[in-house]
Amino acid sequence: MDDEDREFEHSPLSGSFSRDGAIVDVEIYRYADTQDPWQLVVIDLSSGGCTAWQETFTTDRKAYEAFTATVEADGMASFAGVVPTVRH
């Protein structure tokens, strides 16, 4: 099966997140019916820009914790108007 034909499983931790008037969409996902690592992408809903982590995560909880750690360290402005990029 080609990768483009595969279904994704989205974590229940995925969804909208808002703070200080900024809203982003947190996407935590992996290929369905696998034990593959989780991927993390954050989409800025005001600009459509996104930030994708190059790192993968053993659990969806660890992916979400990486997102919240970034918010705590750098604030929501770190996602505002970002043209697609890779974070570590």
Steps between C-alpha positions, in 0.01 A plus 500: 500500500633842407552744787261747337220239515542422870259619768610704801411460865459833682567522870217616726752764617477664156283808466484875543712669765471865595698730722543877511253549215688269260349173375688209346397155387714226656520189281644184655474199269650177367407237244183316605524148643874527568726559793694761299627804690276805526555813287431855618392798287365834625296715260451872566132556421543873433768463231479136394871460570618184667779366716592132469729321741766289333513290814243222542355389832442161661165614643245762409537639853873566441415681177248719681752569777753615236238743369410637843869531595553715189201717593634545854855577382430713191132599517235473233682757287744224407225356274357825364537547127758226469566377149538118512809413700647215700554518877709271712 
